[in-house]
């Protein structure tokens, strides 16, 4: 799983710059949809877990600095937590929206094998006003089929999509997207997946292939890079690691994916914006080459 050469990417950008005329004496030409949208229709954003150590005000500024608008809100006290009252959740969600950011999901929310806890999580997502909740069972959840059955009971009432997150080889419950798909395929179609591309690769699965195979139930994405495979998570700036980010993006474009593609940059928790900005820029360059 090798990524495109950073040197080649920079060379391509330099050649493109040379090809652009330096002076335009006429009226500016109208931009095509692709030229106006560097993301080619993908909802590229950020999981606020990336900025988990920052207060909500600083997290908002950081997201604005890197030019993203779509977000998945992490349930931490710095942002919006399950411990906040319904009114506090709504007020803090409004802070994101007033800043021009669009919450598309929440999570990853750990949920117990208990219908009351499932309902509590759904109420949290409802109060924030998102169409999707990223979640996973807590480590001692026990019977996974019963855990999914509890989701199935409540999802019909709230009509909020569930995206179950896979956590790699050290996760004995859902290591890969295929484990999630197998567990949910007989239940309500609103119960689906959040594919974490780093954890997926560490579980021995090609993330691009998983996107294609799980497309019917793919409701959220965690985009990142890693420096090595194995049971230890090794986050790194996109383009510096081993993942084939180009093939991942190509797969998302192929299926015309409309859910969130959220950068989850787990490195440098106390100062994540520089690494996040580098990841955003690298990904934007890859998409330019996919037009």
MOJOWO-V576870 format. One record per run of one state. SS is the DSSP state (~ for helix, > for strand, _ for the rest). FROM is the first residue (numbers start at 0). TO is the last residue. Records with the same first field share a line. If there is no record, write none. Layout:
SS->FROM-TO, FROM-TO
This chain:
_->0-4, 19-31, 36-41, 51-54, 65-68, 73-84, 98-100, 111-113, 128-130, 137-142, 158-159, 165-175, 184-189, 202-205, 213-213, 223-223, 226-233, 236-243, 254-258, 263-271, 288-290
~->5-18, 32-35, 47-50, 55-64, 85-97, 114-127, 143-157, 176-183, 196-201, 206-212, 214-216, 244-253, 272-287
>->42-46, 69-72, 101-110, 131-136, 160-164, 190-195, 217-222, 224-225, 234-235, 259-262
